[in-house]
């Protein structure tokens, strides 16, 4: 392998901080790893699934996609994009279907947000896994998938990617802890973080770990997705990955909410204006 010598200039305050925290013999390796992580994040694409019909939010979603419902002063999906941009992700693919023209008109190519946005259109609903299959030609390696109807705060993408790499997983799903898992079903993991079982929805309100709708996938995920037709990640792909021992879970302990029904939306709006959700910014 050919090597190329280069130099990196660091601001004085950053260099002083580095010297105070990292021993001299480890500084070169530390800088190389930091640069590598930054380049990987900036080149990695994020697929946001926002093509669903939003039936649980009807009648509001008869005229606007659920992902475009405002939380505070921005649509749900804009909060997601800006939160990820803050952590170094700049390339997004929006998987759109129902009323997708609203997203295209609002975001365009993403230039106004300082990101790149591409679109994949569904003529008929393809399901969560089918939507991912529909963007395969637009991907170039490891990628992130985020559901377009969730809100989260302070999820570290760097930590998530390091966990994923360390496990050499085909897929890593983020789990969030909720007080009432009766709507979601529970996920069981072993001591190494491998997903081993999906439990049915409990009949009573009990706390537990649930699928947060955020994934890291390697390209071989497409070996597990059928080549045509409607297909669900939760029902068709994720259980198969777990059976093969190729699915790991990263536990996220910060704010998270799924906006599936009108009550969820009302709560998310209240959370935003009460300060539970940090506002996103450029």
C-alpha positions as a printed Julia matrix, in Angstrom:
282×3 Matrix{Float64}:
   0.0     0.0    0.0
   1.38    3.39  -0.99
   1.76    5.93   1.77
   1.46    9.67   1.48
   3.0    12.11   3.95
   0.84   15.04   4.93
   0.52   17.62   7.69
  -2.4    18.88   9.73
  -2.61   22.32  11.3
  -4.55   22.52  14.56
  -5.76   25.7   16.27
  -3.56   26.52  19.27
  -6.35   26.05  21.82
  -7.21   22.64  20.35
  -3.55   21.59  20.39
  -3.2    22.62  24.03
  -6.35   20.64  24.9
  -4.97   17.63  23.05
  -1.64   17.82  24.88
  -3.39   17.97  28.24
  -5.52   14.9   27.56
  -3.51   12.56  25.31
  -0.02   11.19  26.14
   2.69   12.12  23.57
   3.17    8.57  22.3
  -0.56    8.27  21.49
  -1.18   11.64  19.83
  -0.45   10.64  16.23
  -2.71    7.61  16.41
  -5.4     9.68  18.12
  -5.35   12.34  15.39
  -5.37    9.74  12.6
  -8.37    7.97  14.13
 -10.24   11.26  14.63
  -9.67   12.25  10.99
 -10.71    8.78   9.81
 -13.95    8.94  11.79
 -14.74   12.39  10.44
 -14.17   11.32   6.82
 -16.27    8.19   7.29
 -19.17   10.16   8.76
 -19.08   12.79   6.04
 -19.09   10.19   3.27
 -21.74    7.96   4.88
 -25.3     8.35   3.68
 -28.37    8.49   5.88
 -31.67    7.12   4.6
 -34.72    8.64   6.25
 -37.92    6.65   5.83
 -40.84    9.03   5.35
 -43.1     7.31   2.82
 -45.76    5.92   5.16
 -49.42    6.88   5.09
 -49.42    8.12   8.69
 -52.76    6.45   9.42
 -52.36    6.87  13.18
 -52.15   10.65  12.71
 -55.25   10.93  10.54
 -56.95   13.26   9.66
 -53.9    15.56   9.87
 -51.88   13.38   7.49
 -54.49   13.5    4.74
 -52.94   16.76   3.57
 -49.38   16.67   4.93
 -46.86   13.83   5.4
 -46.31   12.86   9.02
 -42.59   13.66   8.73
 -43.54   17.26   7.85
 -45.68   17.82  10.95
 -44.19   20.78  12.87
 -42.54   20.39  16.24
 -41.91   23.9   17.45
 -40.73   25.82  14.43
 -39.55   22.99  12.18
 -40.94   19.78  10.7
 -40.07   16.53  12.5
 -37.73   15.47   9.72
 -35.85   18.79   9.75
 -35.06   18.26  13.42
 -33.64   14.84  12.49
 -31.52   16.2    9.62
 -30.07   19.08  11.6
 -29.33   16.9   14.61
 -27.36   14.51  12.4
 -25.67   17.34  10.49
 -24.39   18.67  13.81
 -22.52   15.36  14.17
 -20.93   15.43  10.74
 -23.49   13.72   8.47
 -24.16   15.69   5.31
 -25.64   13.27   2.76
 -29.29   12.23   3.04
 -31.7    10.16   0.98
 -35.37   10.69   1.72
 -37.5     7.64   0.92
 -40.81    9.29   0.08
 -44.22    8.11  -1.01
 -47.49    9.53   0.33
 -47.54   13.29  -0.42
 -43.8    13.17  -1.07
 -43.95   16.32  -3.18
 -44.28   18.32   0.05
 -40.81   17.2    1.15
 -39.27   17.87  -2.26
 -40.74   21.36  -2.36
 -39.64   22.19   1.19
 -36.09   20.76   1.18
 -35.08   20.76  -2.49
 -31.49   19.53  -2.77
 -30.75   20.45   0.85
 -28.56   23.43  -0.01
 -30.39   25.79   2.34
 -29.65   23.45   5.26
 -26.03   22.96   4.24
 -26.52   19.29   3.36
 -27.09   17.14   0.25
 -30.54   15.62  -0.16
 -31.57   13.03  -2.75
 -34.93   11.3   -3.08
 -36.22    7.8   -3.73
 -39.89    7.64  -4.72
 -42.34    4.83  -4.03
 -45.22    4.51  -6.5
 -46.84    2.0   -4.15
 -46.06    1.44  -0.45
 -43.02   -0.84  -0.16
 -42.74   -1.24   3.6
 -39.71   -0.26   5.66
 -37.39   -2.88   4.16
 -38.76   -2.38   0.65
 -38.03    1.33   0.92
 -34.4     0.53   1.79
 -34.16   -1.88  -1.15
 -35.45    0.96  -3.34
 -32.41    3.14  -2.51
 -29.73    0.47  -2.94
 -28.36    1.97  -6.16
 -27.82    5.33  -4.41
 -25.64    3.89  -1.63
 -21.87    3.45  -1.56
 -21.13    1.44   1.58
 -22.16    1.45   5.22
 -25.24    3.59   5.81
 -27.57    4.88   8.48
 -31.37    4.44   8.47
 -33.67    6.63  10.56
 -37.45    6.55  10.73
 -38.93    9.92   9.81
 -41.44   10.02  12.66
 -39.19    9.95  15.72
 -37.46   12.57  17.82
 -34.27   12.04  19.78
 -31.74   14.2   21.55
 -28.0    13.75  22.15
 -27.56   10.38  20.45
 -23.82   10.1   19.72
 -23.36    8.86  16.16
 -19.63    8.43  16.78
 -20.27    6.12  19.72
 -22.9     4.23  17.73
 -20.52    3.66  14.82
 -17.67    2.58  17.11
 -19.99    0.08  18.77
 -21.1    -1.24  15.37
 -17.51   -1.61  14.12
 -16.4    -3.27  17.33
 -19.07   -5.95  16.99
 -18.41   -6.44  13.26
 -22.16   -6.53  12.87
 -24.2    -6.64   9.69
 -26.74   -4.44  11.46
 -26.93   -2.47  14.68
 -30.26   -1.23  15.94
 -30.62    1.51  18.53
 -32.76    0.64  21.54
 -34.48    3.25  23.69
 -35.74    2.71  27.21
 -39.39    3.62  27.68
 -41.7     3.59  30.7
 -44.51    1.93  28.75
 -43.5    -0.7   26.2
 -47.03   -2.01  25.63
 -47.26   -0.35  22.2
 -43.91   -1.54  20.94
 -42.94   -4.98  22.15
 -39.66   -5.64  23.94
 -36.18   -6.55  22.7
 -33.93   -8.98  24.59
 -30.13   -8.88  24.27
 -27.28  -10.99  25.66
 -24.26   -9.78  27.63
 -22.38   -8.88  24.42
 -25.2    -6.73  23.06
 -26.39   -9.29  20.51
 -30.15   -9.3   19.91
 -31.49  -12.73  20.85
 -35.28  -12.34  21.0
 -38.24  -10.11  20.28
 -40.97  -10.39  22.88
 -44.63   -9.72  22.19
 -46.23   -6.51  23.35
 -46.88   -6.75  27.09
 -50.51   -6.57  28.12
 -49.75   -4.07  30.86
 -47.67   -0.9   30.9
 -44.16   -2.03  31.81
 -40.78   -0.36  31.19
 -38.31   -1.88  28.79
 -36.04   -1.56  25.76
 -37.74   -0.95  22.41
 -36.66   -0.45  18.81
 -35.86    3.26  18.43
 -36.1     3.28  14.63
 -32.4     4.03  14.07
 -30.05    1.53  12.4
 -26.53    1.15  11.05
 -26.36   -1.27   8.12
 -23.54   -2.83   6.15
 -24.12   -3.4    2.39
 -24.71   -7.12   2.98
 -28.06   -6.19   4.54
 -29.44   -6.47   1.0
 -28.76  -10.22   1.12
 -31.53  -10.39   3.73
 -34.11   -8.24   1.91
 -36.33   -9.94  -0.72
 -35.83   -8.63  -4.24
 -39.37   -7.45  -4.86
 -42.68   -6.68  -3.23
 -43.64   -5.13   0.07
 -41.27   -6.03   2.9
 -40.98   -5.02   6.55
 -37.75   -4.58   8.5
 -39.46   -5.46  11.76
 -41.31   -8.55  10.52
 -39.17   -9.96   7.69
 -35.56   -8.8    8.04
 -34.68   -8.02  11.65
 -35.79  -11.41  13.06
 -33.75  -13.2   10.37
 -30.66  -11.16  11.24
 -31.14  -11.98  14.91
 -31.47  -15.7   14.15
 -28.16  -15.55  12.26
 -26.43  -13.72  15.13
 -25.71  -10.71  12.89
 -27.8    -8.12  14.75
 -26.55   -6.08  17.7
 -28.23   -3.46  19.86
 -26.85   -0.11  21.0
 -28.65    1.18  24.09
 -29.48    4.88  23.99
 -30.42    6.56  27.28
 -31.42   10.04  26.16
 -34.72   11.59  25.12
 -36.65    9.62  22.49
 -40.23    9.53  21.31
 -42.11    7.8   18.53
 -44.82    9.94  16.94
 -47.29    7.27  15.93
 -50.64    8.69  17.04
 -52.09   12.12  17.81
 -51.4    11.78  21.54
 -47.7    11.22  20.79
 -47.63   14.35  18.65
 -49.27   16.47  21.31
 -46.79   15.2   23.9
 -43.81   15.88  21.61
 -44.95   19.47  21.05
 -45.29   19.97  24.81
 -41.87   18.41  25.37
 -40.33   20.82  22.88
 -41.81   23.96  24.41
 -41.01   22.78  27.94
 -37.35   22.35  27.0
 -37.15   18.54  27.14
 -36.08   18.53  23.49
 -33.13   20.73  22.63
 -33.88   22.93  19.63
 -31.82   22.18  16.54
 -29.72   24.84  14.88
 -27.39   25.34  11.94
